[in-house]
Amino acid sequence: MDLARHPLTYFEQRLVDVADDWGFTLTHLVKYYCELSHPDSHITCYLDRQRTPRNTIAVMIHPETEVTPLHAVHGLTVQSALRHGSNMRRFPKRLHTGTEPITYARLIRCADLSAFGRLLNALKTASTPRSRNFQPEGANP
């Protein structure tokens, strides 16, 4: 991880700290996403760093995650449309508008830090698809 090149803002660090409380670790960091992975359940999600400057908590989850239970979690807004973006390396790819497949995900907005924690807990306990090629950064393939 290149924290010098892509340093976390104070708000992003608070989100990473909440994720750590739920057993998720920061496993990859790029300009637009913070990859958070749960090593026991092999669940991965991504914080959308483009929205954090406005103190908006936007989380990208695996596109095949069953979202019906998430609608009942207080403080979550589940987006119906799928989002596309590069660097979500543990999610599947498909063609979108270009000629090359690109990763895609489902966007969940969290009202506050507590809602973010509830989302992470729900992802751990729900039937969430496992991340493809799960390997902690620096691990041998």
C-alpha positions in Angstrom: 0.0 0.0 0.0 1.3 3.4 -0.8 0.0 5.6 2.0 2.6 8.3 1.0 1.1 8.5 -2.5 -2.5 8.2 -1.5 -2.7 9.3 2.1 -6.0 8.8 4.0 -7.9 11.8 5.1 -9.0 12.1 8.7 -12.5 11.0 7.8 -11.2 8.0 5.8 -9.0 7.0 8.7 -12.1 7.1 10.9 -13.9 4.8 8.5 -10.9 2.4 8.4 -10.9 2.4 12.2 -14.6 1.5 12.3 -13.9 -1.3 9.7 -11.1 -2.5 11.9 -13.5 -2.7 14.9 -15.6 -5.1 12.7 -12.6 -7.2 11.7 -12.0 -5.7 8.3 -8.5 -4.6 7.4 -7.3 -2.1 4.8 -5.7 -4.4 2.2 -5.3 -2.1 -0.8 -5.3 1.7 -1.4 -5.5 3.5 -4.7 -6.6 7.0 -5.6 -10.3 6.3 -5.8 -10.9 3.3 -3.5 -9.9 1.9 -0.1 -10.2 -1.9 -0.2 -11.4 -3.4 3.0 -11.3 -7.2 3.5 -12.4 -9.5 6.3 -9.7 -12.3 6.5 -12.0 -14.9 8.1 -15.0 -14.6 5.8 -13.1 -13.4 2.7 -15.6 -10.6 2.2 -14.3 -7.5 0.5 -15.8 -4.0 0.0 -14.5 -0.7 -1.2 -14.8 2.8 0.2 -15.5 5.3 -2.6 -12.8 7.9 -1.9 -14.3 10.3 -4.4 -17.3 10.9 -2.1 -15.5 11.1 1.3 -14.4 14.7 0.9 -18.1 15.6 1.3 -18.3 13.3 4.4 -20.4 10.9 2.4 -19.9 7.2 3.2 -20.3 5.3 -0.1 -19.4 1.6 -0.1 -19.1 -0.6 -3.1 -20.1 -4.2 -2.4 -19.9 -7.4 -4.5 -22.5 -7.1 -7.2 -24.0 -10.6 -6.5 -24.6 -9.8 -2.8 -28.2 -10.4 -1.8 -29.4 -6.9 -0.9 -32.9 -7.6 0.4 -31.7 -7.9 4.0 -29.7 -4.6 3.7 -32.9 -2.7 3.0 -33.9 -3.4 6.6 -30.6 -2.0 8.1 -31.2 1.4 9.5 -29.2 4.2 7.9 -28.4 2.4 4.6 -29.5 3.4 1.1 -29.1 0.6 -1.4 -28.7 1.8 -4.9 -30.5 -0.3 -7.5 -28.1 0.4 -10.4 -24.7 -1.2 -10.7 -21.6 1.0 -10.7 -18.5 0.4 -12.8 -15.0 1.4 -12.0 -11.4 0.1 -12.3 -9.3 -1.0 -9.3 -12.0 -3.0 -7.6 -9.7 -5.9 -8.2 -11.6 -8.6 -6.2 -15.0 -8.1 -8.0 -16.1 -9.6 -11.3 -15.8 -7.8 -14.6 -18.1 -7.2 -17.5 -18.3 -5.0 -20.6 -19.8 -1.6 -20.0 -19.3 1.2 -22.5 -15.7 0.4 -23.6 -14.1 -2.5 -25.4 -12.5 -4.0 -22.3 -14.3 -5.6 -19.4 -14.3 -3.4 -16.2 -15.1 -4.3 -12.6 -18.5 -3.5 -11.3 -20.2 -3.3 -7.9 -23.4 -2.3 -6.0 -23.3 1.1 -4.2 -24.5 1.4 -0.6 -24.7 4.8 1.0 -24.4 4.9 4.8 -26.0 7.7 6.8 -23.2 7.8 9.4 -20.4 5.8 11.0 -22.9 3.6 13.0 -24.7 2.7 9.8 -21.3 1.9 8.2 -20.6 -0.5 11.1 -24.0 -2.1 10.7 -23.3 -2.6 7.0 -20.0 -4.3 7.7 -21.7 -6.6 10.3 -24.5 -7.4 7.8 -21.9 -8.3 5.1 -20.1 -10.7 7.4 -23.3 -12.5 8.4 -25.2 -12.5 5.1 -24.8 -14.8 2.2 -22.3 -12.5 0.5 -20.3 -13.9 -2.4 -16.7 -14.4 -1.5 -14.1 -12.1 -3.1 -12.3 -13.6 -6.1 -8.7 -14.5 -5.7 -8.7 -13.3 -2.1 -5.1 -12.8 -1.0 -3.9 -10.3 1.5 -1.5 -7.8 -0.1 2.0 -9.1 0.0 0.9 -12.8 0.4 2.4 -15.3 -1.9 -0.1 -16.5 -4.6 
